[in-house]
Amino acid sequence: MDCPEDPLEKFVGLTLRFPKVVLGIGLLLTLVSIHLTGKIQIRSNFSDLLPDNHPIILQTRELEKTVGGASSIVVAIETKNQKAADSFLTDLRKRIEGMEGIRYIDDRPPTDFLKREALLYLSVKDLDELHDRVRRKIEEGKLRKAGLYISFEEEGGLPYNSFLAPNPRHQNPGGTLFVSLIKPDWRNTEVSRTEGFIAKLNGIFRDLDPKKYDPSMNVVLTGPYVKTLSQKKILLRDAALVSALSFLGSIAYLLFHFRRKRAVFLIGLPLMASVSWSLGVAWFLFGSLNLFSSAISAILLGIAADYGIHIYSEYLRH
């Protein structure tokens, strides 16, 4: 009874009968995979590691669709000239308002509301002082009624809302740092949209030229959106560096072990092709990588090299 032919043996037979066709298909798949690899998104947010179907995650995403991201893009302005900062923020608001994807811009505190509801925002220390003032006023009124009051202090006194003196802008107590909070309608993990908007903002800054308002003015972008974008760039740089070091280490080992340039070519070329295929499949199935899976290239280079080394060693032995 004849044994059934092994499928792998059939595949090897086909590759030997049509080597040019197989090489052409392999090259085409490699080029397509390299193109797809460039589209892979790196998700650097720890919240993306949570299960997508968890009820809390689903509720959070529904909430984000309504109110936008959970944070803002922060434009920080450093200057001692408050009038220049106010003019710059006013012009910046005019340029940004109405842009697609921006829900609102928060560059002024609700001054009228804070003055009207100042008591709600007093600290415990201020409340104690206010309590003492009221008590002294009551005692003063009693003495005035009895005609026994003698004042040794100047008349008047600050009203209670003087404990909270809101500024016309979001600023530090020294009046040297001003901020504008820009609220996007996308999540901070959507770094591609953040990157595009940051590029537009930088273009607006160049057009406005902060130095025209005040020579010492310095404008900086910060906040969770900008930090997430920076984290992605650092993550991509580190992943590329680790992958490059892993590849160079594999090449160095092949040269040291076999002492032949041919070994580097015969093992290294299929190694690079197989890694690109794996990343292409990853894009097709998932579309993105997270903090942990982004190191897959370095891991694949180390693992896949073993097969090439064994096959080539057996080839030399036979």
C-alpha positions as a LaTeX table, in Angstrom:
\begin{tabular}{lrrr}
\hline
Residue & $x$ (\AA) & $y$ (\AA) & $z$ (\AA) \\
\hline
Met1 & 0.00 & 0.00 & 0.00 \\
Asp2 & 1.43 & 3.34 & $-1.05$ \\
Cys3 & 1.81 & 6.04 & 1.62 \\
Pro4 & 0.00 & 9.34 & 0.89 \\
Glu5 & 2.29 & 12.09 & $-0.30$ \\
Asp6 & 3.20 & 14.68 & 2.32 \\
Pro7 & 1.65 & 18.13 & 1.56 \\
Leu8 & 4.97 & 19.79 & 2.40 \\
Glu9 & 6.68 & 17.51 & $-0.09$ \\
Lys10 & 4.19 & 18.58 & $-2.75$ \\
Phe11 & 4.89 & 22.24 & $-1.95$ \\
Val12 & 8.64 & 21.71 & $-2.20$ \\
Gly13 & 8.12 & 19.95 & $-5.52$ \\
Leu14 & 6.16 & 22.89 & $-6.87$ \\
Thr15 & 8.82 & 25.38 & $-5.77$ \\
Leu16 & 11.48 & 23.31 & $-7.56$ \\
Arg17 & 9.41 & 23.05 & $-10.75$ \\
Phe18 & 8.47 & 26.77 & $-10.87$ \\
Pro19 & 11.22 & 28.65 & $-8.99$ \\
Lys20 & 10.75 & 31.96 & $-10.83$ \\
Val21 & 7.02 & 31.99 & $-10.20$ \\
Val22 & 7.53 & 31.22 & $-6.50$ \\
Leu23 & 10.19 & 33.93 & $-6.17$ \\
Gly24 & 7.94 & 36.42 & $-7.94$ \\
Ile25 & 5.00 & 35.65 & $-5.67$ \\
Gly26 & 7.25 & 35.83 & $-2.61$ \\
Leu27 & 8.64 & 39.20 & $-3.71$ \\
Leu28 & 5.15 & 40.55 & $-4.38$ \\
Leu29 & 3.91 & 39.39 & $-0.97$ \\
Thr30 & 6.95 & 40.97 & 0.69 \\
Leu31 & 6.39 & 44.33 & $-1.01$ \\
Val32 & 2.68 & 44.30 & $-0.10$ \\
Ser33 & 3.52 & 43.32 & 3.50 \\
Ile34 & 6.08 & 46.12 & 3.82 \\
His35 & 3.44 & 48.59 & 2.60 \\
Leu36 & 0.87 & 47.26 & 5.10 \\
Thr37 & 3.43 & 47.33 & 7.90 \\
Gly38 & 3.72 & 51.09 & 7.49 \\
Lys39 & $-0.01$ & 51.40 & 8.23 \\
Ile40 & 0.11 & 49.64 & 11.59 \\
Gln41 & $-0.97$ & 51.92 & 14.44 \\
Ile42 & 0.84 & 51.78 & 17.78 \\
Arg43 & $-1.55$ & 52.16 & 20.73 \\
Ser44 & 0.50 & 53.46 & 23.65 \\
Asn45 & $-2.40$ & 54.00 & 26.05 \\
Phe46 & $-2.73$ & 51.47 & 28.87 \\
Ser47 & $-6.54$ & 51.66 & 28.59 \\
Asp48 & $-6.26$ & 50.03 & 25.17 \\
Leu49 & $-5.01$ & 46.87 & 26.88 \\
Leu50 & $-8.40$ & 46.38 & 28.55 \\
Pro51 & $-10.94$ & 44.03 & 26.92 \\
Asp52 & $-13.00$ & 45.79 & 24.25 \\
Asn53 & $-16.23$ & 44.04 & 25.23 \\
His54 & $-16.13$ & 44.94 & 28.94 \\
Pro55 & $-19.28$ & 46.92 & 29.99 \\
Ile56 & $-17.25$ & 49.76 & 31.55 \\
Ile57 & $-15.15$ & 50.13 & 28.40 \\
Leu58 & $-18.28$ & 50.19 & 26.24 \\
Gln59 & $-19.92$ & 52.81 & 28.46 \\
Thr60 & $-16.77$ & 54.94 & 28.47 \\
Arg61 & $-16.59$ & 54.94 & 24.70 \\
Glu62 & $-20.25$ & 55.86 & 24.41 \\
Leu63 & $-19.60$ & 58.75 & 26.79 \\
Glu64 & $-16.61$ & 59.86 & 24.73 \\
Lys65 & $-18.81$ & 59.99 & 21.64 \\
Thr66 & $-21.01$ & 62.49 & 23.49 \\
Val67 & $-18.49$ & 64.72 & 25.26 \\
Gly68 & $-15.31$ & 63.99 & 23.29 \\
Gly69 & $-12.01$ & 63.01 & 24.85 \\
Ala70 & $-11.45$ & 63.00 & 28.57 \\
Ser71 & $-8.86$ & 65.78 & 28.38 \\
Ser72 & $-7.70$ & 68.75 & 26.32 \\
Ile73 & $-4.84$ & 69.98 & 24.19 \\
Val74 & $-3.16$ & 72.62 & 26.35 \\
Val75 & $-1.57$ & 75.71 & 24.84 \\
Ala76 & 0.75 & 77.19 & 27.48 \\
Ile77 & 2.04 & 80.75 & 27.09 \\
Glu78 & 4.97 & 82.01 & 29.14 \\
Thr79 & 5.27 & 85.79 & 29.37 \\
Lys80 & 5.23 & 88.57 & 31.97 \\
Asn81 & 3.21 & 90.81 & 29.68 \\
Gln82 & $-0.42$ & 90.04 & 30.49 \\
Lys83 & $-1.79$ & 92.33 & 27.77 \\
Ala84 & 0.33 & 90.57 & 25.14 \\
Ala85 & $-0.87$ & 87.17 & 26.40 \\
Asp86 & $-4.49$ & 88.33 & 26.26 \\
Ser87 & $-4.08$ & 89.61 & 22.68 \\
Phe88 & $-2.37$ & 86.42 & 21.55 \\
Leu89 & $-5.03$ & 84.17 & 23.12 \\
Thr90 & $-7.80$ & 86.27 & 21.55 \\
Asp91 & $-6.26$ & 86.01 & 18.07 \\
Leu92 & $-5.57$ & 82.30 & 18.59 \\
Arg93 & $-9.19$ & 81.68 & 19.50 \\
Lys94 & $-10.38$ & 83.41 & 16.34 \\
Arg95 & $-8.13$ & 81.18 & 14.22 \\
Ile96 & $-9.18$ & 77.91 & 15.92 \\
Glu97 & $-12.90$ & 78.46 & 16.43 \\
Gly98 & $-14.95$ & 76.65 & 13.85 \\
Met99 & $-12.21$ & 74.17 & 12.93 \\
Glu100 & $-13.43$ & 70.66 & 12.22 \\
Gly101 & $-13.17$ & 68.30 & 15.20 \\
Ile102 & $-12.94$ & 71.02 & 17.89 \\
Arg103 & $-15.82$ & 71.09 & 20.36 \\
Tyr104 & $-14.89$ & 74.25 & 22.24 \\
Ile105 & $-12.00$ & 76.39 & 23.51 \\
Asp106 & $-11.70$ & 77.20 & 27.21 \\
Asp107 & $-9.34$ & 80.15 & 27.71 \\
Arg108 & $-11.28$ & 82.18 & 30.29 \\
Pro109 & $-12.55$ & 81.14 & 33.73 \\
Pro110 & $-16.27$ & 81.78 & 34.45 \\
Thr111 & $-15.49$ & 85.04 & 36.28 \\
Asp112 & $-19.08$ & 86.22 & 36.81 \\
Phe113 & $-20.15$ & 82.84 & 38.13 \\
Leu114 & $-17.18$ & 82.63 & 40.48 \\
Lys115 & $-17.86$ & 86.08 & 41.87 \\
Arg116 & $-21.55$ & 85.30 & 42.31 \\
Glu117 & $-20.94$ & 81.90 & 43.91 \\
Ala118 & $-17.69$ & 82.73 & 45.68 \\
Leu119 & $-18.82$ & 81.19 & 48.98 \\
Leu120 & $-18.94$ & 77.76 & 47.38 \\
Tyr121 & $-15.24$ & 77.95 & 46.57 \\
Leu122 & $-13.83$ & 79.33 & 49.80 \\
Ser123 & $-11.19$ & 77.34 & 51.62 \\
Val124 & $-11.70$ & 76.26 & 55.25 \\
Lys125 & $-9.28$ & 79.00 & 56.36 \\
Asp126 & $-11.25$ & 81.65 & 54.45 \\
Leu127 & $-14.53$ & 80.34 & 55.85 \\
Asp128 & $-13.17$ & 80.63 & 59.40 \\
Glu129 & $-12.09$ & 84.20 & 58.71 \\
Leu130 & $-15.47$ & 85.01 & 57.21 \\
His131 & $-17.16$ & 83.50 & 60.27 \\
Asp132 & $-15.06$ & 85.72 & 62.55 \\
Arg133 & $-15.96$ & 88.78 & 60.50 \\
Val134 & $-19.67$ & 88.05 & 60.74 \\
Arg135 & $-19.39$ & 87.45 & 64.49 \\
Arg136 & $-17.53$ & 90.76 & 64.96 \\
Lys137 & $-20.16$ & 92.57 & 62.89 \\
Ile138 & $-22.93$ & 91.15 & 65.08 \\
Glu139 & $-21.12$ & 92.25 & 68.24 \\
Glu140 & $-20.50$ & 95.66 & 66.68 \\
Gly141 & $-24.19$ & 96.00 & 65.86 \\
Lys142 & $-25.20$ & 95.21 & 69.44 \\
Leu143 & $-22.78$ & 97.78 & 70.84 \\
Arg144 & $-23.94$ & 100.41 & 68.32 \\
Lys145 & $-27.56$ & 99.77 & 69.34 \\
Ala146 & $-26.65$ & 100.31 & 72.99 \\
Gly147 & $-24.58$ & 103.38 & 72.16 \\
Leu148 & $-21.47$ & 101.80 & 73.63 \\
Tyr149 & $-19.49$ & 101.17 & 70.42 \\
Ile150 & $-16.12$ & 102.86 & 70.02 \\
Ser151 & $-14.23$ & 102.07 & 66.82 \\
Phe152 & $-10.46$ & 101.75 & 66.93 \\
Glu153 & $-10.23$ & 100.53 & 63.33 \\
Glu154 & $-10.92$ & 102.07 & 59.97 \\
Glu155 & $-14.44$ & 101.68 & 58.72 \\
Gly156 & $-15.20$ & 99.38 & 55.83 \\
Gly157 & $-13.62$ & 96.04 & 55.02 \\
Leu158 & $-13.56$ & 93.76 & 52.04 \\
Pro159 & $-16.71$ & 91.83 & 51.08 \\
Tyr160 & $-16.71$ & 88.06 & 51.26 \\
Asn161 & $-16.09$ & 87.59 & 47.55 \\
Ser162 & $-12.71$ & 89.24 & 47.93 \\
Phe163 & $-11.48$ & 85.86 & 49.20 \\
Leu164 & $-11.83$ & 84.64 & 45.62 \\
Ala165 & $-10.55$ & 87.11 & 43.03 \\
Pro166 & $-10.83$ & 85.31 & 39.68 \\
Asn167 & $-8.49$ & 86.36 & 36.92 \\
Pro168 & $-9.73$ & 87.15 & 33.40 \\
Arg169 & $-7.58$ & 84.29 & 32.06 \\
His170 & $-6.46$ & 80.83 & 33.17 \\
Gln171 & $-3.13$ & 81.83 & 34.71 \\
Asn172 & $-0.78$ & 81.15 & 37.59 \\
Pro173 & $-0.76$ & 83.45 & 40.66 \\
Gly174 & 2.29 & 85.32 & 39.38 \\
Gly175 & 0.65 & 86.12 & 36.05 \\
Thr176 & 3.53 & 84.67 & 34.03 \\
Leu177 & 1.89 & 81.51 & 32.67 \\
Phe178 & $-1.38$ & 81.47 & 30.72 \\
Val179 & $-3.18$ & 78.47 & 29.21 \\
Ser180 & $-5.86$ & 77.78 & 26.65 \\
Leu181 & $-7.66$ & 74.41 & 26.75 \\
Ile182 & $-8.71$ & 73.07 & 23.35 \\
Lys183 & $-11.31$ & 70.30 & 23.51 \\
Pro184 & $-11.18$ & 67.85 & 20.55 \\
Asp185 & $-13.97$ & 65.41 & 19.74 \\
Trp186 & $-11.56$ & 62.46 & 19.34 \\
Arg187 & $-9.76$ & 60.31 & 21.90 \\
Asn188 & $-6.17$ & 61.03 & 22.84 \\
Thr189 & $-5.24$ & 57.55 & 21.57 \\
Glu190 & $-6.16$ & 58.60 & 18.00 \\
Val191 & $-2.67$ & 59.95 & 17.50 \\
Ser192 & $-3.00$ & 60.34 & 13.72 \\
Arg193 & $-5.73$ & 62.98 & 14.18 \\
Thr194 & $-3.79$ & 64.59 & 17.01 \\
Glu195 & $-0.67$ & 64.75 & 14.85 \\
Gly196 & $-2.57$ & 66.45 & 12.03 \\
Phe197 & $-4.14$ & 69.01 & 14.35 \\
Ile198 & $-0.81$ & 69.73 & 16.08 \\
Ala199 & 0.71 & 70.42 & 12.66 \\
Lys200 & $-2.10$ & 72.92 & 11.96 \\
Leu201 & $-1.58$ & 74.55 & 15.36 \\
Asn202 & 2.13 & 74.96 & 14.74 \\
Gly203 & 1.28 & 76.58 & 11.41 \\
Ile204 & $-1.04$ & 79.03 & 13.20 \\
Phe205 & 1.70 & 79.83 & 15.71 \\
Arg206 & 4.09 & 80.61 & 12.87 \\
Asp207 & 1.53 & 82.90 & 11.23 \\
Leu208 & 0.72 & 84.74 & 14.46 \\
Asp209 & 4.39 & 84.89 & 15.53 \\
Pro210 & 4.27 & 85.17 & 19.37 \\
Lys211 & 7.42 & 87.35 & 19.32 \\
Lys212 & 5.38 & 90.12 & 17.71 \\
Tyr213 & 3.20 & 90.30 & 20.81 \\
Asp214 & 6.11 & 90.17 & 23.24 \\
Pro215 & 9.78 & 89.35 & 22.54 \\
Ser216 & 9.92 & 87.15 & 25.65 \\
Met217 & 6.74 & 85.18 & 24.85 \\
Asn218 & 7.14 & 81.42 & 24.57 \\
Val219 & 4.34 & 79.09 & 23.40 \\
Val220 & 4.37 & 75.39 & 24.29 \\
Leu221 & 1.91 & 72.58 & 23.56 \\
Thr222 & 1.27 & 70.07 & 26.31 \\
Gly223 & $-1.48$ & 67.95 & 27.84 \\
Pro224 & $-2.49$ & 64.27 & 27.53 \\
Tyr225 & $-2.97$ & 64.45 & 23.74 \\
Val226 & 0.51 & 65.83 & 23.13 \\
Lys227 & 2.05 & 63.43 & 25.66 \\
Thr228 & 0.35 & 60.44 & 24.01 \\
Leu229 & 1.71 & 61.58 & 20.65 \\
Ser230 & 5.22 & 61.91 & 22.15 \\
Gln231 & 4.90 & 58.47 & 23.75 \\
Lys232 & 4.02 & 56.96 & 20.38 \\
Lys233 & 7.06 & 58.53 & 18.72 \\
Ile234 & 9.32 & 57.30 & 21.52 \\
Leu235 & 7.74 & 53.84 & 21.33 \\
Leu236 & 8.23 & 53.65 & 17.56 \\
Arg237 & 11.82 & 54.83 & 17.88 \\
Asp238 & 12.58 & 52.29 & 20.60 \\
Ala239 & 10.86 & 49.46 & 18.72 \\
Ala240 & 12.81 & 50.32 & 15.55 \\
Leu241 & 16.06 & 50.50 & 17.53 \\
Val242 & 15.47 & 47.16 & 19.26 \\
Ser243 & 14.50 & 45.50 & 15.97 \\
Ala244 & 17.57 & 46.91 & 14.23 \\
Leu245 & 19.84 & 45.71 & 17.04 \\
Ser246 & 18.19 & 42.28 & 16.94 \\
Phe247 & 18.67 & 42.08 & 13.16 \\
Leu248 & 22.30 & 43.21 & 13.34 \\
Gly249 & 22.91 & 40.73 & 16.14 \\
Ser250 & 21.48 & 37.93 & 14.02 \\
Ile251 & 23.67 & 38.93 & 11.07 \\
Ala252 & 26.75 & 39.10 & 13.32 \\
Tyr253 & 26.01 & 35.62 & 14.67 \\
Leu254 & 25.57 & 34.19 & 11.17 \\
Leu255 & 28.90 & 35.65 & 10.06 \\
Phe256 & 30.60 & 34.35 & 13.18 \\
His257 & 29.04 & 30.87 & 13.01 \\
Phe258 & 29.20 & 30.08 & 9.28 \\
Arg259 & 32.03 & 32.40 & 8.18 \\
Arg260 & 30.23 & 32.79 & 4.84 \\
Lys261 & 28.48 & 35.78 & 3.28 \\
Arg262 & 26.23 & 33.36 & 1.46 \\
Ala263 & 24.78 & 32.22 & 4.78 \\
Val264 & 23.80 & 35.80 & 5.64 \\
Phe265 & 22.01 & 36.13 & 2.30 \\
Leu266 & 20.27 & 32.74 & 2.34 \\
Ile267 & 19.10 & 33.08 & 5.96 \\
Gly268 & 18.73 & 36.87 & 6.31 \\
Leu269 & 16.62 & 37.48 & 3.22 \\
Pro270 & 13.90 & 34.91 & 4.07 \\
Leu271 & 14.06 & 36.16 & 7.67 \\
Met272 & 13.23 & 39.72 & 6.68 \\
Ala273 & 10.53 & 38.53 & 4.28 \\
Ser274 & 8.87 & 36.32 & 6.93 \\
Val275 & 8.87 & 39.13 & 9.52 \\
Ser276 & 7.29 & 41.53 & 7.02 \\
Trp277 & 4.66 & 38.91 & 6.20 \\
Ser278 & 3.86 & 38.47 & 9.90 \\
Leu279 & 3.45 & 42.24 & 10.38 \\
Gly280 & 1.30 & 42.43 & 7.25 \\
Val281 & $-0.98$ & 39.71 & 8.63 \\
Ala282 & $-1.06$ & 41.57 & 11.98 \\
Trp283 & $-2.30$ & 44.71 & 10.20 \\
Phe284 & $-4.90$ & 42.69 & 8.28 \\
Leu285 & $-6.24$ & 40.99 & 11.43 \\
Phe286 & $-5.87$ & 43.70 & 14.08 \\
Gly287 & $-4.80$ & 46.96 & 12.44 \\
Ser288 & $-2.70$ & 48.02 & 15.42 \\
Leu289 & $-0.21$ & 46.91 & 18.04 \\
Asn290 & $-0.15$ & 47.79 & 21.73 \\
Leu291 & 2.65 & 48.46 & 24.20 \\
Phe292 & 3.63 & 44.80 & 24.43 \\
Ser293 & 3.00 & 43.47 & 20.93 \\
Ser294 & 4.99 & 46.35 & 19.40 \\
Ala295 & 8.15 & 44.41 & 20.32 \\
Ile296 & 7.06 & 41.56 & 18.04 \\
Ser297 & 9.62 & 42.39 & 15.33 \\
Ala298 & 12.58 & 41.89 & 17.63 \\
Ile299 & 11.08 & 38.66 & 18.99 \\
Leu300 & 10.32 & 37.28 & 15.52 \\
Leu301 & 13.84 & 38.06 & 14.31 \\
Gly302 & 15.28 & 36.07 & 17.18 \\
Ile303 & 12.92 & 33.12 & 16.89 \\
Ala304 & 12.71 & 32.83 & 13.10 \\
Ala305 & 16.49 & 32.89 & 12.70 \\
Asp306 & 16.69 & 29.50 & 14.42 \\
Tyr307 & 14.86 & 27.73 & 11.59 \\
Gly308 & 17.11 & 29.21 & 8.93 \\
Ile309 & 20.23 & 28.26 & 10.89 \\
His310 & 19.10 & 24.64 & 11.32 \\
Ile311 & 18.03 & 24.23 & 7.70 \\
Tyr312 & 21.23 & 25.76 & 6.33 \\
Ser313 & 23.39 & 23.72 & 8.74 \\
Glu314 & 21.68 & 20.50 & 7.60 \\
Tyr315 & 22.11 & 21.58 & 3.97 \\
Leu316 & 25.85 & 22.04 & 4.50 \\
Arg317 & 26.13 & 18.73 & 6.36 \\
His318 & 24.44 & 16.78 & 3.55 \\
\hline
\end{tabular}
